[in-house]
Amino acid sequence: MHELSLAIEIVEIAQAEARRHGNGRLLAVHLRLGPLAGVVEEALAAAFPLAAQGTEVEGAELVIERVPLVVYCPSCRAERELGAEVWLVCPVCQTPTPEVRQGRELEVTALELER
């Protein structure tokens, strides 16, 4: 389960940023997660409290923002949001769309600190 190692890395990032901003009590860690990030959201959410145990992050909430999968369609010349499809084709004209513009995200975007 590589989600545990990812959760440990997220905890380390959150600790470092919290210390940089005055070491207030950490209430929440915000994360953007795309469907092509290769992460099982439920497994990451379950691993986060384990990774945070015994750290300044313990007790903080992991807030996950799901990022939609967006591709660029060369035929339509437009960005298109895909649903849960495995095939990367434009949902309007059905042209193959190999250019993924959004959906690989796995990034810490914000921390909520109590002062």
ZIGI-V397395 format. One record per residue. N is the residue number from 1. PSI is psi as a letter, one per 30 degrees, with the letter a starting at -180 (NA if undefined). Layout:
BEGIN
[[N;PSI] [N;PSI]]
END
This chain:
BEGIN
[[1;j] [2;f] [3;e] [4;e] [5;e] [6;e] [7;e] [8;e] [9;e] [10;e] [11;e] [12;e] [13;e] [14;e] [15;e] [16;e] [17;e] [18;e] [19;e] [20;f] [21;g] [22;g] [23;h] [24;l] [25;k] [26;k] [27;e] [28;l] [29;k] [30;k] [31;k] [32;k] [33;j] [34;l] [35;f] [36;g] [37;f] [38;g] [39;k] [40;j] [41;e] [42;e] [43;e] [44;e] [45;e] [46;e] [47;f] [48;e] [49;e] [50;e] [51;e] [52;f] [53;k] [54;g] [55;l] [56;f] [57;f] [58;k] [59;f] [60;k] [61;k] [62;j] [63;j] [64;k] [65;j] [66;k] [67;k] [68;l] [69;k] [70;k] [71;l] [72;k] [73;j] [74;f] [75;e] [76;f] [77;h] [78;l] [79;k] [80;k] [81;k] [82;l] [83;b] [84;g] [85;k] [86;f] [87;k] [88;i] [89;k] [90;k] [91;f] [92;e] [93;f] [94;g] [95;k] [96;k] [97;i] [98;f] [99;j] [100;k] [101;f] [102;k] [103;f] [104;g] [105;k] [106;i] [107;k] [108;k] [109;f] [110;l] [111;k] [112;k] [113;k] [114;k] [115;NA]]
END
